[in-house]
């Protein structure tokens, strides 16, 4: 006899079984326990609070910092037959009064609310009345890492959410995040008074994501080749560091024929909302954005995340790339970076107003990311090690595993480079240092002539591009650092001494030669996504199923994935159900969706034959 939880899982959500830690979390919360859940993006965090909210009497209150996305989350729940609503500043007064009335009458299963609204005296008093009447099922604190002052998404109001524990001690709480290293996890526990909560830590591995990092040559040309060869018709996100670069990149992509939109905090709210809505509700749209975009994005079929600039930390990189492939199907995390990115990011960190302690931590986080970029080992392993988790072996799903990196003994080159930095006074940038090593006449700056130095011209065995790679890797390895007082000049660190003394070897990765577009074969142009979809994009039935999904989505004003995820459509394509009973056995088809859409999709199958 299936449990009540399994019955709701199957009948409402359309799934035959729980994933990973979901069942343990659901049972613990349903029994009244508090929980802290660390689960990767796409790991099914929302199920951990949505299902217990349906199991327990009363309304489940979900605290989310993302006003713009509440609508889509509520739309998705309504498709399942769940009585859900949101309460935020985007609602007209009449609509807000109606939602509030339904809440107080116990007519809602789940209510999404922003922390600012929840923390008002009036709303907290209303929740006390609700507790004494229809009941409070639970509190879910989503994006819980926002409580950390050291995090990149810090929200001060999250610190005040301890009031839930103080005023509603009998109501179970669940805090959820996809990004939390050990220090952030401890801060969440302390700041939200979750010392007695049971912690559920799922694997941070995203095996369906292929990680690739390449040295920056011509970033736009590299991006264009990546998009054309692998993601011609796919939705994706491209991250840039500055608002100006976002605007320029989006405009350039549009000129090239891509459906690209910009998103950054400098755009007016109406433009941001319009662009975000298009990205969520249409197929094949590319969002070019700063980190202002993305937290909590529910779009499951983002097939790639590309970085044209270096993120600030491993946490930021993991969270941003985690927005790809939430549906479990193959996706790409692609990044290009160079020494200029490192200098720019360090300058940004050092020039900020943060206390020195904060700056020191941010430098450490950036250094960890640089180590990841330059690693010659499995990238999945490197990410998991950072989060305190072991990976069983090579993933076969990153550039280093698929195409093992060629390394070379760079000890002598490193000694030349470090010696050059020292003898030029530890104040010059990489361009001048390479000129000195190559013996160029340009190795002269105002009154400083470095043509008489012992390091002048000693590096002619390597090209300018190779020396650039040497300096980039020495910075990433912590042997050199940028000096902001010297306008980004390089200086030695303490770690350089053993290398200069000949006490330590330095092995470097051999940078690949840039692949010219004309050299890419037709076979190489075949999209990995197309292969993974078993030729789906070439199948008329697949295109017809997607067209029907889009038609139904537009009729109701919801994103296509709210009707069915790509993974559900793919299963329909491969299994070809011939009846409502067979369609109901497909993952993601619950009773409400079966009744609402079953006949329409069976009709498509019958018409195609």
C-alpha positions in Angstrom: 0.0 0.0 0.0 1.7 3.3 -1.1 2.2 5.9 1.6 0.3 9.2 1.5 3.5 10.9 0.4 4.0 8.5 -2.5 0.4 8.8 -3.5 0.7 12.6 -3.8 4.0 12.3 -5.6 2.4 10.1 -8.2 -1.1 11.5 -8.5 -0.2 15.2 -8.2 3.3 15.5 -9.5 3.3 12.6 -11.8 6.5 10.9 -10.6 6.8 7.2 -9.7 9.6 7.6 -7.1 11.5 10.2 -5.1 15.1 11.3 -6.0 18.0 11.1 -3.7 17.3 12.5 -0.3 13.8 13.8 -1.2 11.9 11.1 0.6 13.9 11.4 3.8 13.4 15.2 3.8 9.7 15.0 3.1 9.1 12.4 5.9 11.2 14.4 8.4 9.4 17.7 7.6 5.9 16.1 7.5 6.6 14.7 11.0 7.2 18.2 12.3 11.0 18.4 12.2 13.2 21.3 11.1 15.6 20.7 8.2 18.5 22.3 6.3 18.7 21.0 2.7 21.7 21.5 0.5 20.9 20.2 -2.9 22.2 21.2 -6.4 20.2 23.2 -8.8 17.9 20.8 -10.6 18.1 18.4 -7.7 14.4 18.7 -6.8 14.6 21.1 -3.8 11.0 22.5 -4.3 9.6 19.0 -3.9 11.1 18.9 -0.4 8.7 21.6 0.8 5.8 21.5 -1.7 4.9 17.9 -0.9 5.0 18.2 2.9 2.9 21.4 2.6 0.2 19.2 1.0 0.6 16.4 3.5 0.3 18.7 6.6 -2.8 20.6 7.6 -2.8 24.3 6.9 -0.9 26.5 4.5 2.7 26.2 3.6 4.5 29.6 3.6 7.4 29.8 1.1 9.8 32.8 1.7 11.6 33.7 -1.6 13.7 36.7 -2.5 12.6 36.5 -6.1 9.4 38.5 -6.8 9.8 38.2 -10.5 9.7 34.4 -10.5 6.9 33.7 -8.0 4.3 34.0 -10.8 5.9 31.1 -12.8 6.3 28.9 -9.7 2.6 29.5 -8.8 1.5 28.9 -12.4 3.4 25.5 -12.3 1.7 24.4 -9.1 -1.8 25.5 -10.4 -1.2 23.2 -13.4 -0.9 20.3 -10.9 -4.2 21.2 -9.3 -2.5 22.7 -6.2 -4.1 25.8 -4.6 -1.2 28.2 -4.7 -0.8 31.9 -4.8 1.8 34.6 -4.2 1.7 37.9 -2.3 4.1 40.6 -3.4 4.3 44.2 -4.6 3.5 43.3 -8.2 -0.1 42.5 -7.4 -2.8 45.1 -7.7 -4.6 46.1 -4.5 -7.7 44.1 -5.3 -5.8 41.0 -6.2 -3.7 41.2 -3.1 -6.8 41.5 -0.9 -8.3 38.5 -2.6 -5.1 36.4 -2.0 -5.0 37.5 1.6 -8.6 36.7 2.1 -8.1 33.2 0.7 -5.1 32.7 2.9 -7.0 33.7 6.1 -9.9 31.4 5.1 -7.6 28.4 4.7 -8.2 28.1 1.0 -4.5 28.0 0.0 -2.1 25.0 0.1 1.0 27.1 -0.6 1.7 30.9 -0.5 4.9 32.5 -1.8 5.9 35.7 -0.1 8.9 38.0 -0.2 10.9 38.3 3.1 10.1 42.1 3.3 6.4 41.4 3.2 6.6 38.5 5.7 8.5 40.6 8.3 5.9 43.4 8.5 4.1 43.5 11.9 0.7 43.2 10.2 1.6 40.0 8.2 3.2 38.3 11.2 0.1 39.0 13.3 -2.0 37.6 10.5 0.1 34.4 10.5 -0.6 34.1 14.2 -4.3 34.2 13.5 -3.9 31.7 10.7 -2.0 29.4 13.1 -4.9 29.5 15.6 -7.4 28.9 12.8 -6.9 27.0 9.5 -3.3 26.3 10.4 0.3 26.8 9.3 1.8 23.7 7.6 5.4 24.9 7.4 7.8 27.7 6.6 10.2 27.1 3.7 13.1 29.6 3.4 14.4 29.3 -0.1 17.8 30.6 -1.3 18.9 30.3 2.4 22.5 31.3 1.5 21.2 34.9 1.2 21.6 35.1 5.0 25.4 35.0 4.7 27.1 38.4 4.8 30.1 36.7 2.9 27.9 35.4 0.1 27.4 37.0 -3.3 23.6 37.2 -2.8 23.4 38.7 0.7 20.0 40.0 1.7 20.0 41.8 5.1 16.3 41.0 5.7 17.1 37.3 5.8 18.9 37.9 9.1 15.5 38.8 10.6 13.9 35.5 9.7 14.8 34.1 13.2 11.5 35.6 14.2 9.8 32.5 12.7 11.5 30.3 15.3 10.7 32.8 18.1 7.0 33.4 17.3 6.1 30.0 15.7 8.2 27.4 17.5 5.7 24.6 16.7 5.7 25.2 12.9 8.5 23.2 11.1 11.0 25.1 9.1 13.0 24.1 6.1 15.9 26.2 4.8 17.1 25.3 1.2 20.1 26.3 -0.9 22.0 25.0 -3.9 25.2 26.8 -3.0 26.9 26.6 0.4 30.4 25.8 1.4 31.1 24.8 5.0 31.5 28.4 6.4 28.2 29.5 4.7 26.4 26.4 6.0 27.5 27.2 9.6 26.3 30.8 9.1 22.9 29.6 7.9 22.5 27.4 10.9 23.5 30.2 13.3 21.6 33.0 11.7 18.3 31.1 11.3 18.5 29.3 14.6 18.6 25.9 13.0 21.0 24.3 15.5 18.5 21.5 16.1 17.6 21.0 12.4 18.5 17.8 10.6 20.9 18.5 7.8 20.4 16.8 4.4 23.4 17.3 2.0 22.9 15.8 -1.4 25.8 15.3 -3.8 26.8 18.5 -5.5 27.7 16.7 -8.7 25.8 17.6 -11.9 26.8 14.7 -14.1 24.8 15.9 -17.1 26.8 19.2 -17.3 29.9 19.2 -19.5 32.4 21.7 -18.1 34.8 23.4 -20.5 37.3 26.2 -19.9 39.4 27.6 -22.7 42.1 30.3 -22.9 40.7 33.5 -24.4 41.9 34.2 -27.9 39.1 36.0 -29.7 36.2 35.6 -27.3 33.5 36.5 -29.7 34.8 34.2 -32.4 35.1 31.4 -29.9 31.6 32.0 -28.6 30.2 32.1 -32.1 31.9 28.8 -33.0 30.5 27.2 -29.8 26.9 28.4 -30.5 27.0 27.4 -34.1 28.4 23.9 -33.6 26.5 22.9 -30.5 23.5 25.1 -29.6 22.0 26.5 -32.8 18.4 26.6 -31.6 18.9 26.3 -27.8 18.0 28.5 -24.9 21.1 29.6 -22.9 22.6 32.3 -20.7 25.8 34.2 -21.4 27.4 36.0 -18.4 29.5 39.1 -18.7 31.1 41.2 -15.9 30.0 44.7 -17.0 26.7 46.2 -18.1 28.4 47.7 -21.2 29.7 44.3 -22.3 26.2 42.8 -21.8 24.7 45.4 -24.1 27.4 45.1 -26.7 27.4 41.3 -26.7 23.6 41.1 -27.0 23.6 43.6 -29.9 26.4 41.7 -31.6 24.6 38.4 -31.3 21.4 39.9 -32.7 23.3 41.2 -35.7 24.5 37.6 -36.2 20.9 36.4 -36.2 20.6 35.0 -32.7 17.5 35.8 -30.5 19.5 37.5 -27.8 18.4 39.8 -25.0 20.3 41.9 -22.4 19.7 41.8 -18.7 21.4 43.9 -16.0 20.5 46.0 -13.0 21.0 49.3 -15.1 18.0 48.5 -17.3 14.6 49.8 -16.2 12.3 47.3 -14.4 9.9 47.1 -17.3 12.6 46.1 -19.8 14.1 43.6 -17.4 10.7 42.0 -16.7 9.9 41.9 -20.4 13.2 40.3 -21.3 13.0 37.8 -18.5 9.5 36.9 -19.4 10.5 36.2 -23.1 13.4 34.0 -21.9 11.2 32.0 -19.7 8.2 31.7 -22.0 9.7 31.3 -25.4 12.0 28.7 -27.0 15.6 29.3 -28.1 16.1 32.7 -26.5 19.6 33.6 -25.3 19.9 35.9 -22.3 23.1 37.9 -22.0 23.4 39.1 -18.5 25.4 40.2 -15.4 25.0 38.1 -12.2 21.9 40.2 -11.6 20.1 37.6 -13.6 19.4 34.0 -12.7 19.0 33.2 -9.0 16.0 30.9 -8.8 15.4 30.6 -12.5 13.1 27.7 -13.0 13.5 27.2 -16.8 14.5 23.5 -17.0 15.7 23.4 -20.6 18.6 25.9 -20.5 21.0 24.0 -22.6 24.1 26.0 -22.0 25.6 28.6 -19.7 28.6 30.6 -21.1 31.0 32.9 -19.3 32.8 35.5 -21.3 34.3 36.9 -18.1 35.6 35.2 -15.0 33.1 34.9 -12.1 34.1 36.1 -8.6 34.3 32.7 -6.9 33.7 28.9 -7.2 30.4 29.4 -5.5 29.3 31.9 -8.1 30.6 29.7 -10.9 28.8 26.7 -9.6 25.5 28.5 -9.0 25.6 30.2 -12.4 26.5 27.1 -14.4 23.9 25.1 -12.4 21.2 26.9 -14.3 21.9 24.7 -17.2 20.3 21.3 -17.6 17.9 21.4 -14.7 15.8 18.8 -16.6 18.7 16.3 -16.3 19.4 16.3 -20.1 22.9 17.1 -21.4 24.0 20.7 -21.0 27.2 22.7 -21.4 29.1 25.0 -19.0 31.5 26.9 -21.3 34.0 29.6 -20.2 36.8 31.5 -21.8 39.3 33.5 -19.7 42.7 35.1 -19.8 45.2 36.9 -17.6 43.3 40.2 -18.3 40.3 38.7 -16.6 42.3 37.9 -13.5 43.8 41.4 -13.3 40.4 43.0 -13.8 38.7 40.9 -11.2 41.5 41.4 -8.6 41.3 45.2 -9.3 37.5 45.1 -8.8 37.9 43.2 -5.5 40.7 45.4 -4.1 39.1 48.7 -5.1 35.8 48.0 -3.3 34.7 49.4 0.0 34.5 46.0 1.8 36.5 45.5 5.0 39.9 43.9 4.6 38.7 40.6 6.1 36.0 40.4 3.4 38.5 41.3 0.7 40.9 38.6 1.9 38.2 36.0 1.8 37.1 37.1 -1.7 40.7 36.8 -2.9 40.9 33.3 -1.6 37.6 32.4 -3.4 38.9 33.9 -6.6 42.2 32.0 -6.3 40.2 28.7 -5.9 38.4 29.5 -9.1 41.7 30.2 -10.9 43.0 26.9 -9.7 39.9 25.2 -11.2 40.4 27.0 -14.5 44.0 25.9 -14.8 43.6 22.3 -13.4 44.7 19.5 -15.7 42.5 17.0 -13.8 38.8 16.2 -13.9 36.7 19.3 -13.5 33.8 17.5 -11.8 36.4 16.2 -9.2 37.7 19.7 -8.7 34.3 21.2 -8.1 33.3 18.5 -5.6 36.6 18.7 -3.7 35.9 22.4 -3.2 32.6 21.6 -1.6 34.1 18.9 0.6 32.9 15.9 -1.5 34.8 13.2 -3.2 34.2 12.1 -6.8 34.7 8.4 -7.5 36.8 8.9 -10.7 37.2 10.7 -14.0 33.8 11.9 -15.2 34.2 11.5 -18.9 32.2 14.7 -19.1 34.6 17.6 -19.1 37.3 18.9 -21.4 40.2 17.5 -19.3 38.7 14.0 -19.3 37.5 14.0 -22.9 40.7 15.5 -24.2 43.5 15.0 -21.6 45.7 18.0 -21.2 49.2 18.0 -22.5 51.6 19.3 -19.8 55.3 20.4 -20.0 58.1 21.1 -17.5 57.8 24.8 -17.2 60.3 25.2 -14.4 63.0 27.0 -16.4 60.4 29.3 -18.1 58.8 30.0 -14.6 62.3 31.0 -13.3 62.8 33.3 -16.2 59.4 34.9 -15.8 59.8 35.3 -12.0 63.3 36.7 -12.4 62.1 39.2 -15.0 59.4 40.4 -12.6 61.9 40.8 -9.8 64.6 42.6 -11.9 62.2 45.1 -13.5 61.1 46.2 -10.0 57.9 44.2 -9.5 55.8 47.0 -11.0 55.1 46.2 -14.6 52.3 44.4 -16.4 52.6 41.2 -18.5 52.8 42.9 -21.9 56.0 44.8 -20.9 57.5 41.7 -19.1 57.0 39.6 -22.3 58.7 42.3 -24.3 61.7 42.2 -22.0 61.9 38.4 -22.2 61.6 38.4 -26.0 64.2 41.2 -26.3 61.9 43.7 -28.0 63.0 47.3 -28.5 59.7 48.3 -26.9 61.0 47.2 -23.5 61.5 50.8 -22.5 59.1 52.7 -20.3 59.7 56.5 -19.8 63.0 56.7 -18.0 63.2 52.9 -17.4 65.2 51.0 -20.0 65.3 47.3 -19.3 67.5 46.4 -22.3 70.6 46.1 -20.0 68.9 43.6 -17.7 70.2 39.9 -17.6 66.6 38.8 -18.4 66.4 40.9 -21.6 66.0 38.6 -24.6 66.5 35.3 -22.7 63.0 34.0 -23.5 63.1 33.9 -27.3 62.5 30.2 -27.4 58.9 30.8 -26.5 56.3 32.8 -28.5 54.4 35.8 -27.1 51.3 33.7 -26.8 53.2 31.0 -24.9 54.7 33.5 -22.5 51.2 34.9 -21.9 50.1 31.4 -20.9 53.1 31.0 -18.6 52.3 34.3 -16.7 48.6 33.4 -16.5 49.4 30.1 -14.9 51.9 31.5 -12.5 49.3 34.0 -11.3 46.7 31.2 -11.0 49.3 29.0 -9.1 49.8 31.8 -6.6 53.5 32.5 -7.5 52.7 35.9 -8.8 50.0 38.4 -7.8 48.7 41.7 -9.2 49.7 44.9 -7.3 46.8 47.3 -7.5 49.0 50.1 -6.2 51.2 49.6 -9.3 48.1 49.7 -11.6 47.9 45.9 -12.0 51.7 45.3 -12.2 52.9 41.8 -11.2 54.9 41.1 -8.1 56.3 37.9 -6.5 54.6 36.0 -3.7 56.4 34.0 -1.0 55.6 30.9 -2.9 57.9 32.0 -5.7 61.1 31.6 -3.7 61.4 27.8 -3.8 61.0 27.9 -7.6 63.6 30.6 -8.1 66.0 28.6 -5.8 65.5 25.5 -7.9 63.8 23.7 -5.0 60.5 23.2 -6.7 59.4 22.1 -10.2 56.6 23.8 -12.1 54.5 21.9 -14.6 52.3 23.9 -16.9 49.4 23.0 -19.2 50.2 23.4 -22.9 47.6 25.7 -24.3 45.8 24.4 -27.3 46.1 26.3 -30.6 42.9 28.2 -31.4 40.7 26.2 -33.7 39.7 28.2 -36.8 36.1 28.0 -37.7 36.9 26.7 -41.2 38.7 23.7 -39.7 35.7 22.3 -37.9 34.4 19.3 -39.7 30.7 18.5 -40.4 30.9 15.6 -37.9 32.3 18.0 -35.2 29.4 20.4 -36.0 26.9 17.7 -35.0 25.3 18.9 -31.8 25.9 16.7 -28.7 22.4 17.7 -27.6 21.0 16.3 -30.8 22.7 13.0 -30.2 21.5 13.0 -26.6 18.0 13.6 -27.8 18.3 10.5 -30.0 17.8 12.6 -33.1 14.7 14.3 -31.6 15.4 17.6 -33.3 15.2 15.9 -36.7 12.0 14.1 -35.9 8.7 15.7 -37.2 6.8 14.3 -34.2 9.2 16.0 -31.7 8.6 19.3 -33.5 4.9 18.8 -33.5 4.8 17.9 -29.8 6.8 21.1 -29.0 4.4 23.1 -31.2 1.4 21.7 -29.3 3.1 22.5 -26.0 3.7 26.1 -27.1 0.1 26.5 -28.4 -1.3 25.3 -25.0 1.2 27.5 -23.1 0.3 30.6 -25.1 -3.4 30.0 -24.5 -2.8 30.0 -20.8 -0.1 32.6 -20.6 2.5 30.3 -19.0 6.0 29.1 -20.0 6.0 26.0 -22.2 7.9 23.9 -19.5 5.0 24.5 -17.1 2.9 22.3 -19.4 5.6 19.5 -19.8 9.3 19.5 -19.4 11.5 18.5 -22.4 12.3 15.2 -20.6 8.6 14.4 -20.4 8.1 15.2 -24.1 11.1 13.1 -25.0 9.6 10.1 -23.1 6.3 10.7 -24.9 8.2 10.7 -28.2 10.1 7.5 -27.4 7.3 5.5 -25.8 4.4 6.7 -28.1 1.6 6.1 -25.5 -1.7 5.0 -27.1 -4.1 5.7 -24.2 -4.6 8.0 -21.3 -3.5 5.1 -19.0 -0.2 4.7 -20.8 0.3 8.5 -21.0 -0.3 8.7 -17.2 2.7 6.3 -16.6 5.1 8.8 -18.1 7.3 10.7 -15.6 6.0 14.3 -15.1 2.3 13.5 -16.1 0.2 13.8 -12.9 -3.6 13.4 -12.7 -4.3 17.1 -13.2 -2.1 17.4 -16.3 -3.4 14.1 -17.7 -7.0 15.3 -17.5 -6.1 18.7 -18.9 -3.7 17.8 -21.7 -3.9 14.1 -22.3 -6.3 14.1 -25.2 -4.4 16.9 -26.9 -1.1 15.1 -26.9 -2.7 11.7 -27.8 -4.3 13.5 -30.7 -0.8 14.6 -31.9 0.4 11.0 -31.7 -2.6 9.7 -33.6 -2.3 12.4 -36.4 1.4 11.6 -37.0 0.8 7.9 -36.8 
